[in-house]
Amino acid sequence: MILLARLASRTCSPSDRAFQIHSDHAKAAHDALGVVIGFAALILAFSLVQEQINVRNLEAQVGTEADNLSQLDRLLVRFGNPGDDALRLSLREYANSITNDEWPEQSKGGASGRTAKAVPRIFGRCLCN
């Protein structure tokens, strides 16, 4: 269809062409191409809007998780026992493992074993204290 529209739009003499394209066929091809381009633009616009929504949701989830880790650290400082420095260090290692191990693995479709092992270690200590 695109080839037909290109051939119809060329300005050359009829003797230069291997075959003749009637003007009504060229107009139909041009109109069909306009519909296809419009539909492709609509799909592209929808996809871009959906991707922006996904990025905003992801940013909100990351911000919530970071806020929760920060709040837990502040609570350990304020209400924790004097020996909770090891727990705070484990919390920091967990946060580092999220950014350094978990996110790269998630981009490949997997999960980080280091991060998965850190969760029960941290929260088991929090609940036992």
HELIX and SHEET records of a PDB file:
HELIX    1   1 ILE A    2  SER A    9  1                                   8    
HELIX    2   2 PRO A   14  ASP A   16  5                                   3    
HELIX    3   3 SER A   23  PHE A   79  1                                  57    
HELIX    4   4 ASP A   85  SER A   97  1                                  13    
HELIX    5   5 ILE A   98  GLU A  102  3                                   5    
HELIX    6   6 TRP A  103  SER A  107  1                                   5    
HELIX    7   7 GLY A  113  CYS A  128  1                                  16    
END                                                                             
